[in-house]
Amino acid sequence: MAFLQPVTLRGRHATLVPLAPEHLDGLQDAARDGELWNLWYTLIPKAEAMAAEIERRLSLLGKDSMLPFTVLDADGRVAGMTTYMNVDGANRRVEIGSTWYAKRVQRTPLNTECKLMLLAHAFDMLNCIAVEFRTHRLNTQSRRAIERLGAQLDGMLRSHQISPNGSLRDTAVYSIIAAEWPTVHAHLQFQLERPRQP
């Protein structure tokens, strides 16, 4: 039996459902909201490449190396994608990554709740010993968001990957370990419940 099995995770602000081909139209609309593919330091598919991206992620699911989700907002509208990836079942480790959201839900409680649900499933149901997050060294928005979760910087993988534009990517690697989870859980619950500044 695979370490990861498709699952639906439900919250007040978001629901994570197993990625499926029928999410194509909604994912294309979400990617168009903010033209997210124009961010040079991350890989977000253009709307016309979304079908291939869904197929890619589902093929990795078939190899037990990824568990992809479609993110729905509180109204049930498609808002983006996220995954468990770089799955290491033998060592009970996963990375939460390949995440992107439509501009309309950025800076809302949606991301915090998605991360809380994914972390809770990883630590409480899968008994993970660590959960990783990786991002481009220069993706300061993503790095700040990861740090706000309570993840610690493990280090920098320098010249880790060649980006589509030919530049070399330095990858910042963060993690939350099992011993930190109770504190991180309390922190994320607090973040969700506190009033937000307009």
C-alpha positions as CSV (number, residue, x, y, z in Angstrom):
1,M,0.0,0.0,0.0
2,A,1.3,3.5,-0.9
3,F,2.4,5.8,1.9
4,L,0.1,8.5,0.5
5,Q,-3.5,7.8,-0.5
6,P,-5.8,10.4,-2.1
7,V,-7.8,12.3,0.6
8,T,-10.1,15.3,0.9
9,L,-9.2,17.8,3.6
10,R,-12.0,20.3,4.6
11,G,-11.7,23.6,6.4
12,R,-13.7,26.8,6.8
13,H,-11.8,28.8,4.2
14,A,-10.6,26.1,1.9
15,T,-11.1,22.5,0.8
16,L,-8.3,20.3,-0.7
17,V,-9.7,17.7,-3.1
18,P,-7.7,15.1,-5.1
19,L,-6.6,16.7,-8.4
20,A,-8.7,15.5,-11.4
21,P,-8.9,16.3,-15.1
22,E,-12.4,17.8,-14.6
23,H,-10.8,20.7,-12.7
24,L,-9.1,22.0,-15.9
25,D,-11.4,24.9,-16.6
26,G,-11.4,26.1,-13.0
27,L,-7.6,25.8,-12.8
28,Q,-7.2,27.7,-16.1
29,D,-9.4,30.6,-14.8
30,A,-7.4,30.6,-11.5
31,A,-4.1,30.9,-13.3
32,R,-5.4,33.7,-15.5
33,D,-6.2,35.7,-12.3
34,G,-3.0,37.6,-11.9
35,E,-1.2,36.0,-14.9
36,L,0.8,34.0,-12.4
37,W,3.0,32.4,-15.1
38,N,4.8,35.8,-15.5
39,L,6.6,35.3,-12.2
40,W,10.1,34.3,-13.4
41,Y,11.3,32.8,-10.1
42,T,8.5,30.1,-9.9
43,L,6.9,27.6,-12.3
44,I,3.2,28.2,-12.7
45,P,1.7,26.8,-15.9
46,K,0.0,29.1,-18.4
47,A,-3.7,28.4,-18.9
48,E,-3.1,26.6,-22.2
49,A,-0.5,24.3,-20.5
50,M,-2.7,23.4,-17.6
51,A,-4.0,20.1,-19.1
52,A,-0.4,18.9,-19.5
53,E,0.4,20.0,-15.9
54,I,-2.6,18.0,-14.6
55,E,-1.5,15.0,-16.5
56,R,2.1,15.4,-15.2
57,R,1.0,15.6,-11.6
58,L,-1.4,12.6,-12.0
59,S,1.4,10.5,-13.5
60,L,3.6,11.3,-10.5
61,L,0.7,10.2,-8.3
62,G,0.7,6.9,-10.2
63,K,4.4,6.5,-9.2
64,D,3.7,7.3,-5.5
65,S,6.0,10.3,-5.7
66,M,3.3,13.0,-5.5
67,L,-0.2,13.5,-4.0
68,P,-1.7,16.5,-5.9
69,F,-4.6,18.6,-4.7
70,T,-6.9,21.1,-6.3
71,V,-7.6,24.0,-3.8
72,L,-11.2,25.2,-3.6
73,D,-12.2,28.4,-1.8
74,A,-15.0,28.7,0.8
75,D,-17.5,29.0,-2.0
76,G,-16.3,25.9,-3.7
77,R,-14.6,27.8,-6.6
78,V,-11.2,26.5,-7.8
79,A,-8.5,28.7,-6.4
80,G,-5.2,26.9,-7.2
81,M,-3.1,23.8,-6.7
82,T,-0.8,22.3,-4.0
83,T,0.9,18.9,-3.5
84,Y,2.7,16.6,-1.2
85,M,5.8,15.9,-3.3
86,N,9.3,14.4,-3.0
87,V,7.6,11.7,-1.0
88,D,9.9,9.5,1.1
89,G,7.6,7.0,2.7
90,A,10.4,4.9,4.2
91,N,11.6,7.9,6.2
92,R,8.1,9.4,6.7
93,R,9.0,12.7,5.0
94,V,7.1,14.8,2.5
95,E,7.5,18.2,0.9
96,I,4.6,20.6,0.6
97,G,5.1,22.4,-2.6
98,S,4.2,23.2,-6.2
99,T,1.6,25.5,-4.7
100,W,0.0,28.5,-6.4
101,Y,-3.2,30.4,-5.9
102,A,-5.3,32.8,-7.9
103,K,-4.6,36.4,-7.1
104,R,-8.1,36.9,-5.6
105,V,-7.3,34.5,-2.7
106,Q,-3.7,35.6,-2.0
107,R,-3.3,37.3,1.4
108,T,-6.5,35.7,2.7
109,P,-6.8,33.0,5.4
110,L,-6.9,30.3,2.6
111,N,-3.2,29.6,2.4
112,T,-2.8,29.4,6.2
113,E,-5.6,27.0,6.5
114,C,-4.4,24.9,3.5
115,K,-1.0,24.6,5.2
116,L,-2.6,23.8,8.6
117,M,-4.6,21.0,7.0
118,L,-1.7,19.5,5.1
119,L,0.6,19.7,8.1
120,A,-2.0,18.1,10.4
121,H,-2.6,15.3,7.9
122,A,1.2,14.7,7.5
123,F,2.0,14.7,11.3
124,D,-1.2,13.4,12.8
125,M,-2.3,10.8,10.2
126,L,0.9,9.9,8.3
127,N,3.1,10.1,11.4
128,C,5.7,12.1,9.4
129,I,9.0,13.0,11.2
130,A,9.5,16.1,9.0
131,V,7.7,18.2,6.4
132,E,9.8,20.3,4.0
133,F,9.2,23.4,2.0
134,R,11.4,24.6,-0.8
135,T,11.4,27.8,-2.8
136,H,13.7,30.0,-4.9
137,R,16.1,32.0,-2.8
138,L,14.8,35.2,-4.5
139,N,11.1,34.4,-4.0
140,T,10.8,36.6,-1.0
141,Q,7.0,36.5,-0.8
142,S,7.1,32.7,-0.6
143,R,10.0,32.7,1.9
144,R,8.1,35.1,4.2
145,A,5.0,32.9,4.0
146,I,7.0,29.8,4.8
147,E,8.7,31.5,7.8
148,R,5.3,32.8,9.0
149,L,4.2,29.1,9.3
150,G,7.0,28.5,11.8
151,A,9.3,26.5,9.5
152,Q,13.0,26.8,10.1
153,L,15.6,27.4,7.3
154,D,17.7,24.2,6.9
155,G,20.0,25.7,4.3
156,M,20.5,26.8,0.7
157,L,21.0,24.5,-2.2
158,R,23.2,26.7,-4.4
159,S,22.9,26.4,-8.2
160,H,20.3,23.7,-7.5
161,Q,18.4,23.8,-10.7
162,I,18.4,25.4,-14.2
163,S,15.4,27.6,-14.6
164,P,13.5,27.8,-17.9
165,N,15.0,31.2,-18.6
166,G,18.5,29.6,-18.2
167,S,19.3,31.2,-14.9
168,L,20.5,29.1,-12.0
169,R,18.1,28.6,-9.1
170,D,19.4,28.7,-5.5
171,T,16.8,26.7,-3.5
172,A,16.0,27.7,0.1
173,V,15.1,24.5,2.1
174,Y,12.9,24.8,5.2
175,S,11.3,22.2,7.4
176,I,9.1,21.6,10.4
177,I,9.9,18.5,12.4
178,A,7.5,16.4,14.5
179,A,8.7,17.8,17.8
180,E,7.8,21.3,16.6
181,W,4.4,20.4,15.3
182,P,2.4,21.1,18.5
183,T,3.8,24.7,18.7
184,V,3.3,25.3,15.0
185,H,-0.2,23.9,15.2
186,A,-1.1,26.4,18.0
187,H,0.5,29.2,16.1
188,L,-1.4,28.5,12.9
189,Q,-4.7,28.2,14.8
190,F,-4.0,31.6,16.3
191,Q,-3.2,33.1,12.9
192,L,-6.5,31.8,11.6
193,E,-8.6,33.0,14.5
194,R,-7.2,36.5,15.0
195,P,-8.9,39.4,13.2
196,R,-7.2,40.3,9.9
197,Q,-6.1,43.9,9.0
198,P,-8.0,45.1,5.9
